[in-house]
Amino acid sequence: MATETKQERDRRYSREYRARKRAEAAERARAASDGNPGLMRQSLESSIAAARWLGRADAAAVAQLRMLAAMLDEARAVADTRTALRLHPQLTKALAESGLTPRVRLQLELRASKIQAATADAAVDGAANVTRLPAMSARPPKTRR
């Protein structure tokens, strides 16, 4: 029975570790190169297509979103839960900054409707052919009996 020395054992562990890492990298490359975008990438593309407010000036933000979605799909393809869980908050934050989450979209729509109402009131006030009715006065004070 031959006993291996600590140095031999460390070399064997290093070889096994490097082989494992090469296999994981090859699997990630295979999953990324299959040309089939994952669920997150497909969902992101449909959201970007529906976002009328994203223009050419937002190209870097859109590229970042696509990169994060691709990384997330890749992590899910190789069952790397740890990486996937780290990427979700980053993707959510980037989506919110681009106005692609429901909460932010609702806030933007409410802000736009307030601005639209204010400009409509200003247009009525500035029109020469419109007479404004006086505002109702406050309710008269109650009388004592």
Secondary structure, 3 states (H helix, E strand, C coil): CCCCCHHHHHHHHHHHHHHHHHHHHHHHHHHHHCCCCCHHHHHHHHHHHHCCCCCHHHHHHHHHHHHHHHHHHHHHHCCCHHHHHHHHHHHHHHHHHCCCCHHHHHHHHHHHHHHHHHHHHHHHHHCCCCCCCCCCCCCCCCCCC
